Amino acid sequence: MVALLAQLVAIAAAPLASRAMEGRPRATTFVDAAIQVVVAGTLLLHVLPEGLEAAGVPALAALILGFTAGLSSHRIPGGALSAEGVAVLALAVHGLVDGAALGVPGNTEMAWAVVLHTVPVSLAVWRLALREQGPRLGVVLLGVTASATALGFAASSTLTQGVSVVGLGLVQCALAGVLLHVVGHLSQRPTRPWDGVGGVAGLLMLAAVPTHEEHGDAAVVALDLLGLAGPWLLAAWGVVGVLHAMVPASPTSLISARSPLGSAARGAVVGLPLPLSSCGTLPVYRTLVSTGTTPAGALAFLVAGAGVGVSAIAISLPLLGVGLTVVRVAAAAALGLVVGGVVGVGMRPVSGRAPLPRPGVSVGRLREALRYGYVETVDHMGPWLVTGLVVGALAEVSLPDDAFAGLPGPLVVVFAAAAGLPSWVCAIGATPLVAVLLGKGLGPGAALAFLLTGPAANASAFGLLRRLHGPRVALRFAALVTAGAIAAGWLVDRWAPEVVRATGPGPVGYAAAVAILGLLAVSFVRRGPAGFAEPLLHPHHDHEPPADHPFVRVPPKGSGPMLTIKDPRRG
């Protein structure tokens, strides 16, 4: 009963704590950053492992779908209202689970861990509600949380015995995914450097909360994965910087050809080595079509560039093996060629501005290349890398070794390809997770299918193609990429390349891992939690890229006509 009272006090104290921060931007920034780290860490380090142990692989799918639902809520009619309803449901379920945990007799350590994590969660809920709708919504959300907590405490024995463990794990992970996206919007106009300091404080608070014993094993697994991939990633980021200094300001001149098929072939080849990921191909695609690139070449570039890249190839070699990496690259190039040749043929180019010339190479640009390779690339891909390592490590220690045993391989390939469609995954972040799932019995064909559809044919790519070229082109694109990924997966399962991964990193690998962790730490402190997680929270970069975009630089005013997009429904 004492823990329940402390829990209710923690919930009720949120408005008072928020009031105390008014007019103090540094304190507000510090607290918001700490809250983001604590809440996100709690969801990933407590809710996700419990869901994986209870429901297995479907719990991971539920987390991804919940996070994607949060990303897409503002893009659908009534999405804001739906997001509020989901928030109420998430807090109600979360309160029930917390109340049930508080009611378990003799579990004092877990009870106080629940109380401790309730403080930042309640404060985050109140501040977000206050900013979006006002105090009325905040009172409703906190009231729902308190009522559900009391109900869960009263019905603790019934809930712990009568509720389906699998169903509860799935619901918890799905709602955790939604809350992960929601809490990322807490900070606005942070005061430097207090957001970085608050983030570090959040990490220290998170480390002070008791965790499962398996978390130590998960940390070792994550370090081993990073040690295996570390030397390759450091080398790849250097190559990324050199390519940044050497490639044209717009790759239009490299892709354009006389025939659509020739342009598609060039687009598929050019998309492979450029230092882009699935997170950065959409603004490049939009500028390509605006600078006169043929649709066939631009579509092929979109598929190949999203599916693989320098960093994705580098992390695939040690984690997936040479055989599957070669197949991944070849499948992305072939799929890009097919999609560009089939969907792009007959499409009219989008009129726009003229492409810019190739930039000159100088000592200054080479210096800029180092910065781009080891600062900007880390800023852009670091959050995806961390997420892939954390989720993959938790899956390694939480899932049984035969998690996919007994499932028909062809059907798993179809499900894996379909799972990539609603989600948004970066190629570099998906690789550690896929490597772990391969060790749990996932077939290489299913792994390949997910690695092709997730980065290339996701909901954001569909939305951009629909706005630029109309719904028919977007549907044909998504259908062809999905069908091609399934076909490639079936073929790979018949060939079944052996997935060979090193048993463990050596001294060089661990040294590279420490170097990468240092780069990530600098990025985290410099940008703060919200800035560091920006590529995760706002991956739909399908808008016009800024003037300093590394590969598609927008010409200055007066240099040519700007892109004009017509609504396809109006012709």
N, C-alpha and C positions, 0 to 999 in steps of 0.2 A: 504493500500500500504506500509506503514511503516513496518508492521509485515512481509510482503512478502520480503522486502529488508533485514530485519534482518535475516529471514530464509535463504536466499541465501548467506548472509555473513557467517552464521554459517556453511553452507555446504562447502563454499570455504575455510574457515579457518582451516579445518581438516588437510590438508597437512602441513601447517605451524606449527600447534600445535604438530604434530607428529615429525617434524624435530627438534623442540625444545627439545624433549625428548631423542634424539639420544645420546648415550654415558652416559646416566644417568639411571642405572638399577633400583635404588630405586624409582625414579620418574616414570619410565615406569611401574613398578609393581603397584605402588599406583594408577596411572591413569587407567591402564587396569582393576584392580579390581573394581574401582568405576564405570567404564563404564559397566562392566558386570552386576552389581547390578541394575544400573539405567535402562539399556535397558531391562533386564529381568523383572524388576518390572513394567516398562511401558507397556510391552506387556501383562503381566498378569492382571494388575490393571486397564488398560484402554481399550485395544483392546478386551480382552476376555469378560468383562462385556457387552460391546457394542454388540459384536457378539451374546452373549446369549440372550440379549434383542431383537435383530433383528431376529434371526433365531432359537432360542430355543436350544433344545438338540443337533440337528445336528451340531451346532457351536462347541460344546464340542468335538464331534467326529472328526470334521475337525481339531481342534487343536492337538488332539492326533495323527491323521494320518500325519499331517504336521511334527510333531516332530519325528515320526517314519521314515518318508521319509528322514529326515536329518540324522538319525542314520544309515540308510541302504544305503545311496547314495554311500559311498565308497566301498561297497561290491558288487555292480553290475557293469557289463561292461559299460564303459562310464559314470560311476557315478560321477566322478569329473567334467566332462563337463556338465552333467545334473545339478549338484549342482550350477555351475556358472549361467546357464540359469535360474534356479529357483531364484537365488539371484537377478538377473536383474529384473525378473518379480515381485519379492517381493518388491524391492525398488521402482519400477515404480508404483505399486498399492499404496504403502505406501505414496509416494510423491503426488499422485493424491488426496488421502484422506486428507493429511495435507494441500495441497493447497486449497481444497474445504473448510476445516475448517477455514483457514485464510481469505477466502472470504466472510464468513457469516457476515453480518453487525451487529454491536452492540455486538459482542461476543469477547470483548477485552481480558477477562481473559483466555478463551480457546486458543486464538491466541498466547498469550505469553507462555502459557504452551506448545504449539506445538513447539515454537522456542526453549525453554529451553531443551526439550528432544531431539531436533535435534542435539545439540552440541555433546553429547556422541554417538549418533547413527552414525553420519557422521564420527567421529573419529574412531569408531570401524570398520566401513566399509573400510575406507582408510587403517588402519593398517593391517587388515586381507588380503585385496587385495595385499598390498605391500609385505606381507610375503609369500603369496602363488604364485602370478604370476608377481609381479612387479608393477611399477607405472602406466603402461598403463591400466591395469584392474581397478586400483583405480580411474583413471581419467574417465573411462567409467562408472563405478558405480555411482560416484558422479555426473557426467554429466546427467545420467539418472534420478537421484533423483532430481536435480535442474530443469531439463526440465519438469518432471512430476509435480513438485510442482507448477511451473509457469502455466502449462496447467490447473491444477486443480483449481488454483486461478482464471484464466480467465473464466473457465466454471463452476464456483461454483454453480450458480443458476441452470444450466442444470443438473449437477451431483446430487445435493441434491434433485431434483424433479423427474428426469427421470430414475435414476438407481434403480434397484430392491434392496430394503433394505435387504431382506433375502439373496440374492446372494452376495451382498457386505459383509455382515457379515460372510458368510461362507468362502469367499476368504480371508478376513482379518485374520480370525482365523487359517486357514490352513497355510498361509504364516507366521503368528506369530509363529506357531509351528516350522517351518523351521528355522526362525531367532533365536529362543530360543536355538536350537542346535548349530547353527553357532557361535553365540556370546560366547558360552562356550569354544570355541577353541582359544580365544583371548590370554590368558595368556600362556606363555611358560617360564619355569625355573624362577618362581617368587622368589623375594628376600624377605626372612623372616625378620621381621614380617610385612613388608610394604604391603603385599597383604591383610592381615587381617585388617590393619588400613584403607586401601583404600576401603575395603568392608564396613566398618562402615561408612566411609564418603559417600559412595554411598547410603546407607540407609538413611542418614540424607538429602542428596540431593533429594532423592525420596520422603521423607516426606514433603519437602518444596514445591513440585509441587502440585497445586490444584487438588483435586480428586472429584469423585462423592460422593454425600451424602450417597449413599448406602454402601460405603466402611467402614464407621463406624459400620454399622449393620453387615457387613461381618466379621469384626474383632471380634465382640461380638460372632457371631456364631462359628467362629474358636476357640475362647477361651472356649466356652461351650463344643464343641466337644472334645477338648483336656482335659478339666476338667472331662468329663465323662470317658474318656479312661485313664487318667493320672495314677491313682492308680494301675490299672491293668497293664499298661505298665511298670511302675517302678518295680513291683513285677516280671513281666515276664523277664525283663532284668537281674534281679538278678538270676532267674532260668537259663537263658541263660549262664551266667557266670559259674554257678555251673556245668552245663552240659558240658561246654567247658573243665572244669578241670577233669571231670569224664569219658567222653566217650573215646573209643579207638581212637588212632591216625587215624585209618581208620576203618569205620564201616563195612568193608568187612566181618569180622568174625561174625558180628551180622546178616548179610543178607544171607550169603551162606547157602544153604540147599542141600539135595540130589536130589530133584526133582525141575524142573523149577517152578511149581505151588507153591511149598513150599517156594522157594526163592522169588517169587513174593509176597506172603503173608507177608514174613518177611520184604521185602523192603518197602511195603506199610505201615506197622506198624512203622518201624524204621524211615521212612521219616517224620512222623507226629510230633514227639516231638523235633527233633533236632533243635538247634537254627540257622537254615538257612532260607533264603527266596528265592523267585524266582530268585533274583539277584545273589545268591551264589550257587545254586544247579548245574549249568552247570560245573564249574571246579571240583566239587565233583564227579559228574557223570563220567567225563572223567577219573579221577583217580580211581574210583571204577572199571571201566571196564579194566583199565590198571593193577590193582592189582588182577585180576582173579575173580572178582565177576561175577556171571552168568548174562547174559543180561536181563533175566526176572526180577531178583531182582533189578538190576540197573535201569531199566525203571520204575518199580513200585516206586522205591525210588524217581526218578526224578519227577514223576507226583505228588505224595503225598507231597514231600518236598517243591515243588514249590507252591502248592495250599494252604497249611497252614503251620504253624509253631508255636512256642511258642508265639512270638509277635503277629502274625496274630490272633491266638485264643484269646489272651488277649484283643486286640482292638475290636474284633468282639463281644464279650460278652456284653459290655455296649452299643455298637452302633447298632448292628444288632439284639440283643436279644438272649436268650439262645436257643430258638427253631431253628432259622436259623443258629446259630453257630454250633449246633450239626449236623444239616443237612450238613453244609459245610464240617465239618471234616469227616463225614461218606461218603459223596459223593467223596471227594478227595481220601480217602482210597480205596473205592470200585472201583473208576476209575483207580487208580494205579494198583490194583490187576488185573483188566480186561486187561489193556494195557500190563502189564508185562506178563500175562498168554497167551495172544493172539499174540502180536507182538514179545515178547521175545522167545517164544517156537520155536526152530529150528534155532535160531541165534547162530553163533559160537562165543565163548568168544574171546575178543581181548587179545593176549598174551602181557605180560608186566612184571613188577617187582613184587616182593612178598610184601604183606602187612606188615606194621609195627606192633609191639606188642602194647598192651594197656599201656598208660603212667601211671606212678605211681602218687598217690595223696599225696601231701605234703603241708606244710604251704605256701611255695613259689608258688605252683600252685594255691592254693586258693586265694592268693593275686593277682595272675595273672587273676584269674576268675573275681574278682571285676573290674579290669581294662578292661577286655574284655566285661563284661556286661554293664558298664556305660561309657566307652570311645569308644572302637572299634565298639560296636554295635550301639552306637549313631552316630558315623561317617558313618557307613554303611547304616543304616535305616533312619537316621534323614532327609536327603533330600527328601526321598519318603514320610515320614510323613508330612513334611512341605508342599510339593506339594499337597498331598491329602487333607490336611486341608484347604489350600488356595483356591484350585479349588472347593472343596465341599462347602466352605462358600460363594464363589462368585455365585455358582449355586443356593444356597439356597435363596439369595436375588435377583437374576436376573431372575430365571425361575418361571413361574406361578405354583400354586399348582396343577393344572390339566394338567401338561405338557405332560403326557402320556395318557390322557383321549381319548377314542374312538379308540385306537389302539388295534388290535387283539392280545391277550396275546400269543398264540402259535407262531405267526410271530415275535413278539418282542423278544421272547426267541432265535429264530434262528438268528435274527440280532445281539443280544447281544453276542452270541457265536461267530459269524463271526467277530464282531468288536474286539474281543480279539486276533484273529490270527495275523493280521499285527502289532499289538501294542506290547509294552513291558511295562507291569505294574507290580509293586511289590505288593505282597499280602497286606502288611501293608499300602501302600499308596492308594490302590484302595478302602479300606474299608470305610474311611470317605466319599468319593465321592458316593459310592454305598448307604451308609446310607442316604445321602441327597436325592438321586434320588428315593429311596424307599418312602420317604415322599412326593415326587412329583407325585406319582402314578405308579412308576415302579413296576412290579410284582416281587415277590420273586424268581420265576423261572428264569426270565431274569437276575436278580442280581446274582444268583448262576451260571448260564451259563457263564457270563462274568468273574466271580471270578475263574472259573476253567480253561477256555481257555487262558485268558490273561497271567497269570503267567507261565503256563505249556507248552502250544502249540504255543508259539510265534515264530517269524521268526528266532531268534537266536538259539533256541532249534532245530528247523528244520535244520538249517545250520550245527550245530554240529553233529546231527545224520546222516546227509547226508555224511559228511566227514568221520565219523567213520565206518558207517555200509552200506552206499550206499543210493541212492535216493529212492529205493523201501521201505526200512524200514522207512525212514523219512516220506514218504507219508502215509504209513499205520499208523504210530504213530499219525500224525496230524489229519487224517481222523477219527481215532477211538476216540481220545480225544474230537474232536468236536462233533461227533455223541453221545458220552457218556454224554457230557455236555448238549446237547440239550435234550436228553432223561431224564436226571436228572432234568432239568428245567421244563419240562412238568409234570413230576411226582410231583414235589414240588408245582406247581401251582394247581394241583388237590387236594393235601393235604392242601396247603396254610397255612403254619405255621404263626401265628401272630407275626409280628415284633413289639416288645415292647422295647422302649427305655426310659430311665429315662427322666423326664421333665427338669431337670437341675442339674448340679453338686452342691454338698455341699461344706462346707469349706475345707474338706479333698481333694476333687477333685480340687478345685482351688489352694490349696497349692501344690498338685502334678503337676498341670499344670505349676506353676511358677518354680518348680524344673526342669521340663523337658525343659522349655524355657531357663533356665540357662545352662543346659547341651548342648543344641543346640547352644546357644550363644558362649560358650567356644569353641565348635567344629568349629564354623564359623570363629571366630577370629584366632584360632590356625592354621587352614588349609587354610583360605582365601576362596573367592567365588568359584574359580575354583576347589580347593581341596574338598570343601564342596559338590559341585555339581558333583563330579566325578562319584558316582554311577548312577546318572541320565544321564550324558553325555557319559559314556562308560560302558553301562550295559552288553555288549556282552562279558562277562568274560568266554569265552569258550576255553581259552588257557590253557597251563599247569600251575597249580597254583604254587605260590612261595613256598619256603622251609618253611616259617613260617605260612602257611595257617592254620587257627585254627583247622580244623577238618581233613584235609588230608595233612599230612606232608610228603614231598618228601624225600626219603631216601638219604643218602649221596652217593657220587660217590663210585663205587666199591661194593655196597651192593646188587646189583641185576640188571638184564637186564632192560633197559628203554623201554618205550612204542614205538613201531614202528607201524605206521598206513600206510596201503597200500591204494593206490588209487583204489576204487572199480571198476573203469572203466578198470583198468589193471589187475583185478583179484588179 
